[in-house]
Amino acid sequence: MQGGRRKKFSIPHTFTILFSLIVIAAIATWIIPAGQYDRVENPNTHKMTVVPDSFKYVEPSPVGFFDTFVAVQKGMVDAASIIFFIFIIYGSIYVVIKTGALDAAIYFLINRFRGKEQFVIPITMFAFGLGGAVFGMSEETLGFIPLVVSLAIALGYDAVVGMSMVSLGSNTGFSAAFLNPFTIGVAQGIADLPLYSGLGFRILNFIVFEAIAVWWTLRYALKVKENPSASLVNDIDYSNFKIDADKAEKEFTGRQKVILLLVGVTIAVLIYGVLKLGWYIDELAGLFLIMGIACGIVGGFSSSKIAEYFVEGCKEIVSGAFAVGLGRGILIVMNQARITDTIVHALSQPLMSLPKWIAAEGMLFVQTLISFLIPSGSGMAAVTMPIMAPLADVLNITRQTAVLAYQYGDGFSNILWPTTLLPVVCGMAKVPMDRWLKYYVPLFLLMLAVEMVFIAIAVAMNYGPF
């Protein structure tokens, strides 16, 4: 200390945090015994699921010093499909942005909602929320983040509001979904429940949680609008997200109208492909690439210019994309040492000795913690539901309640844990992860309290059919 002044604490870089978690996971492999469940193919979902009561300890294989660093490379390779998906959609969107068509569209919305800017937030969030609730929209929203962040900044808000409109809106819908095939569909199939049963209660869930998310975003947005210095990111340069007012004030050109039409067609094809054709990130990457190239051609760009802008966009998102690989490195270490199943087993065992009311809430907390280890919704269902469904029978809790606890635990932590897509979303919105957590953690705790209320209601009403 010099002159009586303390050194100001600063949050480490995202990469530092993620690599530290890899190191902690590696140390844990020397402490936590290795174990695993047997797995079989579920006839309903055709996914490999664990066999209840099959857990056994196996020969330990702790991760050493050198392998801890190797896990970074393995994580990058394991997450390659997501990493390159991020590069392709962001690079493609960047080409569209450079045409100026989106600037003109955003400027039109600003004029349309001038004096009524706050209505943009609930409309946008409920639209993305329905996408998450109906067909599990999650990674598909990444391409919209730079556009909505630009819109939020142009309306007098900040990047946190823009990120919240997309990610919080869609993630809340995903978490409190009523038709999400990737969570409800898989989990109910494993639990042998009728597909999409319990729909009415889930629709009520969706309305309540989405309304809370909108209220939280509006509350912060209005505070920033009134006092820009209250923004959590007021020290960050967002000039790349600002629209070109001179260009946008001009009347739409024919080229720009066609470009916006192409963007709209892309969104429509995306929805159809996900719902009807079972598309996932490979197909969506191809779709966005077609959109970027087509919009660039219509915008009058040469092939070299399209490639130049595409690479420029990739440079913008490289940090967020690599963060996904680092996050996956944590899971690589744990799976390599076979301690993931041990942790799942250890978390589930105490529930067997609890009264059903407490055990149901315990399921919620266990699923929330496990989502750090298994960020995939369907992957988490495959591991936990074969354990939780029969456990619910033993505790006299309905299997539907167990599915609800899984759904909450998997979803709401998707923009909390660093092992999820959170680092990518923050990178695309240019919102430091610690700033987002400062914004989201209080809301997450509020949502958790409401989740507990709904779980208690589900237990009291014997939420079924069974």
Helices and strands as residue ranges (DSSP letters): H 14-28, E 35-36, E 39-41, E 48-50, E 56-57, H 65-78, H 80-98, H 101-112, G 117-119, H 120-135, G 139-144, H 145-154, H 159-163, I 164-168, H 169-175, I 181-185, H 186-190, H 199-226, G 228-230, G 239-241, H 245-249, H 254-276, H 281-298, H 303-336, H 340-348, G 349-353, H 356-373, H 377-395, H 399-411, G 412-415, H 422-429, H 433-460
